[in-house]
């Protein structure tokens, strides 16, 4: 089992795997938007894009999977999609585990959300190492993550939390994850650049 997973990590662009992920993420995205239904209903239309972070990231990941199947790949779209699902996958796991701790009860919903979002993060981690990126890609990524965090925690459009006491954790973990992902992108770019120089 472990060897199969390692082989999949080395070569994830197999049609059966892409199709499987696409179906899973479509279902997950639909449920995600349903989970956000009350917050979306209370949000002005011009802010809607900043509210459903997780289902929007998995929807974007679906679009990227489709471009891979169609052989019309975009490095920028892929970078945003992979890092987006990693960020909100990990973020949601943190918030759900914390909710179970402070509320003294880890519900079925917490388990479901934790496992599904952990899967989101893992799928992004599987594909990210296979992506070649540019400085411009990293610049746009940094801009998007910064705007999204600003809208979430300055304009107060962050996802509804299980308890008000989670706000500091939600904000700090989102910012830390953004910084880590930007650093990871820079490291990936430098690794690719050094490899290219050795080849030349």
C-alpha positions as CSV (number, residue, x, y, z in Angstrom):
1,X,0.0,0.0,0.0
2,X,2.8,2.4,0.9
3,X,4.7,1.6,-2.2
4,X,1.6,2.3,-4.4
5,X,1.1,5.7,-2.7
6,X,4.8,6.6,-3.2
7,X,4.5,5.7,-6.9
8,X,1.3,7.8,-7.1
9,X,3.2,10.7,-5.6
10,X,5.9,10.3,-8.3
11,X,3.4,10.2,-11.1
12,X,-0.1,11.6,-10.2
13,X,-1.1,12.6,-13.7
14,X,-2.9,9.3,-14.5
15,X,-6.3,9.7,-16.0
16,X,-8.1,7.3,-13.6
17,X,-6.6,9.2,-10.6
18,X,-7.5,12.6,-12.1
19,X,-11.1,11.5,-12.8
20,X,-11.4,10.0,-9.3
21,X,-10.2,13.3,-7.7
22,X,-12.5,15.3,-9.9
23,X,-15.6,13.4,-8.9
24,X,-14.7,13.5,-5.2
25,X,-14.0,17.3,-5.3
26,X,-17.2,18.0,-7.2
27,X,-19.2,16.3,-4.5
28,X,-17.2,17.9,-1.8
29,X,-17.6,21.4,-3.3
30,X,-21.3,21.0,-3.6
31,X,-21.5,20.0,0.1
32,X,-19.2,22.9,1.0
33,X,-21.4,25.5,-0.7
34,X,-24.4,24.0,1.1
35,X,-22.5,24.2,4.4
36,X,-21.9,27.9,3.7
37,X,-25.5,28.6,2.7
38,X,-26.5,30.7,5.7
39,X,-23.4,32.9,5.5
40,X,-23.7,33.3,1.8
41,X,-27.3,34.4,2.2
42,X,-26.3,37.1,4.6
43,X,-23.3,38.4,2.6
44,X,-23.6,41.2,0.0
45,X,-23.1,39.8,-3.5
46,X,-19.9,41.8,-4.1
47,X,-18.2,40.0,-1.2
48,X,-19.4,36.5,-2.1
49,X,-16.1,35.4,-3.7
50,X,-14.3,35.9,-0.4
51,X,-16.6,33.9,1.8
52,X,-16.7,30.2,0.9
53,X,-12.9,29.6,1.1
54,X,-12.8,25.8,1.2
55,X,-15.5,25.0,-1.4
56,X,-14.2,27.7,-3.7
57,X,-10.7,26.3,-3.4
58,X,-11.9,22.7,-4.2
59,X,-14.0,24.1,-7.1
60,X,-10.9,25.8,-8.5
61,X,-9.0,22.5,-8.1
62,X,-11.8,20.8,-10.1
63,X,-11.2,23.4,-12.9
64,X,-7.5,22.6,-12.8
65,X,-8.1,18.9,-13.0
66,X,-10.3,19.5,-16.1
67,X,-7.5,21.5,-17.7
68,X,-5.1,18.6,-17.0
69,X,-7.5,16.1,-18.6
70,X,-7.9,18.5,-21.6
71,X,-4.1,19.0,-21.8
72,X,-4.6,22.8,-21.5
73,X,-2.6,23.3,-18.3
74,X,-1.9,26.7,-16.7
75,X,1.0,27.0,-14.3
76,X,-0.5,29.9,-12.5
77,X,-3.9,28.3,-12.1
78,X,-2.3,25.1,-10.9
79,X,-0.1,26.9,-8.3
80,X,-3.1,28.8,-7.0
81,X,-5.3,25.7,-6.8
82,X,-2.7,23.4,-5.2
83,X,-1.7,26.0,-2.5
84,X,-5.3,27.0,-2.0
85,X,-6.5,23.5,-1.1
86,X,-3.4,23.0,1.1
87,X,-4.1,26.2,3.0
88,X,-7.7,25.7,3.7
89,X,-7.4,22.0,4.1
90,X,-5.0,22.4,6.9
91,X,-6.8,25.5,8.3
92,X,-10.1,23.7,8.5
93,X,-8.5,20.7,10.3
94,X,-7.0,23.1,12.9
95,X,-10.3,24.8,13.5
96,X,-12.3,21.6,13.8
97,X,-9.8,20.0,16.2
98,X,-9.8,23.1,18.3
99,X,-13.6,23.2,18.3
100,X,-13.8,19.7,19.6
101,X,-11.3,20.6,22.3
102,X,-12.9,23.8,23.6
103,X,-16.5,22.5,23.2
104,X,-15.7,19.2,24.9
105,X,-17.3,17.2,22.1
106,X,-15.9,16.1,18.7
107,X,-19.0,15.6,16.6
108,X,-19.6,13.6,13.4
109,X,-19.5,16.9,11.5
110,X,-16.1,17.7,13.0
111,X,-14.8,14.3,11.9
112,X,-16.3,14.7,8.4
113,X,-14.9,18.2,7.9
114,X,-11.5,17.2,9.3
115,X,-11.0,14.2,7.2
116,X,-12.4,15.8,4.0
117,X,-10.2,18.8,4.4
118,X,-7.2,16.7,5.3
119,X,-7.8,15.0,1.9
120,X,-7.8,18.4,0.3
121,X,-4.4,19.3,1.7
122,X,-2.9,16.0,0.7
123,X,-4.1,16.2,-2.9
124,X,-2.5,19.6,-3.2
125,X,0.8,18.3,-1.7
126,X,0.8,15.4,-4.2
127,X,0.6,17.7,-7.3
128,X,2.6,20.7,-6.1
129,X,6.1,19.2,-6.4
130,X,5.4,18.5,-10.1
131,X,4.8,22.1,-11.0
132,X,7.3,24.5,-12.5
133,X,6.6,28.1,-11.5
134,X,7.9,31.6,-12.2
135,X,8.5,34.7,-10.1
136,X,5.4,36.2,-11.6
137,X,3.3,33.3,-10.4
138,X,4.6,33.7,-6.9
139,X,3.9,37.4,-7.0
140,X,0.3,36.9,-8.0
141,X,-0.1,34.1,-5.4
142,X,1.2,36.4,-2.7
143,X,-1.2,39.1,-3.8
144,X,-4.2,36.8,-3.8
145,X,-3.4,35.3,-0.4
146,X,-2.8,38.7,1.1
147,X,-6.1,40.1,-0.3
148,X,-8.0,37.0,0.9
149,X,-6.6,37.2,4.4
150,X,-7.3,40.9,4.6
151,X,-10.9,40.4,3.5
152,X,-11.4,37.5,5.9
153,X,-10.0,39.2,9.1
154,X,-10.1,42.9,8.4
155,X,-13.4,43.1,6.6
156,X,-14.7,40.2,8.8
157,X,-15.7,37.8,6.0
158,X,-14.0,34.8,7.5
159,X,-16.0,31.5,7.6
160,X,-18.3,31.2,10.6
161,X,-16.5,29.6,13.5
162,X,-17.8,27.1,16.0
163,X,-17.1,29.5,18.9
164,X,-16.2,33.2,19.0
165,X,-13.0,32.3,21.0
166,X,-11.6,30.7,17.9
167,X,-11.1,34.0,16.1
168,X,-7.5,34.6,17.2
169,X,-6.5,31.0,16.2
170,X,-8.4,31.3,12.9
171,X,-6.7,34.6,12.0
172,X,-3.2,33.6,13.1
173,X,-3.3,30.2,11.5
174,X,-4.5,31.6,8.2
175,X,-1.7,34.2,8.2
176,X,1.0,31.7,9.2
177,X,-0.2,29.2,6.5
178,X,-0.1,32.0,3.9
179,X,3.5,32.8,4.8
180,X,4.6,29.2,4.8
181,X,3.0,28.5,1.4
182,X,4.7,31.6,-0.1
183,X,8.0,30.4,1.3
184,X,7.4,26.9,0.0
185,X,6.7,28.4,-3.5
186,X,9.9,30.4,-3.4
187,X,11.8,27.3,-2.3
188,X,10.3,25.3,-5.2
189,X,11.2,28.0,-7.7
190,X,14.8,28.1,-6.5
191,X,15.1,24.3,-6.6
192,X,13.8,24.3,-10.2
193,X,16.2,27.1,-11.1
194,X,19.2,25.4,-9.7
195,X,18.3,22.1,-11.4
196,X,18.0,23.9,-14.7
197,X,21.4,25.6,-14.2
198,X,23.0,22.2,-13.6
199,X,21.4,20.8,-16.8
200,X,22.7,23.8,-18.8
